[in-house]
Amino acid sequence: QVQLVESGGGLVQVGGSLRLSCAASGRAFSSYAMGWFRQAPGKEREFVSAVNWVGSSKYYADSVAGRFTISRDNAKMTVYLQMNSLKPEDTAVYYCAATSVFGATMWTDPLHYEYWGQGTQVTVSS
């Protein structure tokens, strides 16, 4: 069992930055790949980024590549999402999630994640 708690969301102007954190508790955090997803009102939950168990492989949606950076600190049982050059279309509730599924090609699908945080709101104003 893994419990996830996101923090760091808020209101930011276009072009600004935010750093989201996802603190985990429970067992064997380092055995899970971690992902970030987001969901805007009226839209489906979409993949943002994922990182493997040791942080050596990272994956990004095209819409955030070059602007967002995912990282993890297994000693602190925390995964981060650094978001730069934010745009109004980045406005959403951001969720972190944990998966034990092996295979990076499946990490973009929210159905493959077993544990989810409660989400943190990110609002980018113009």
Buried (B, 14 or more C-beta within 10 A) or exposed (E): EBEBBBEBBEEBEEEBEBBBBBBBEEEEBEEBBBBBBBBBEEEEBBBBBBBBBEBEEBBBBEBBEEBBBBBBEBEEBBBBBBBBEBBEEBBBBBBBBBBBBEEBEBBBEBEBBEBBBEBBEBBBEE
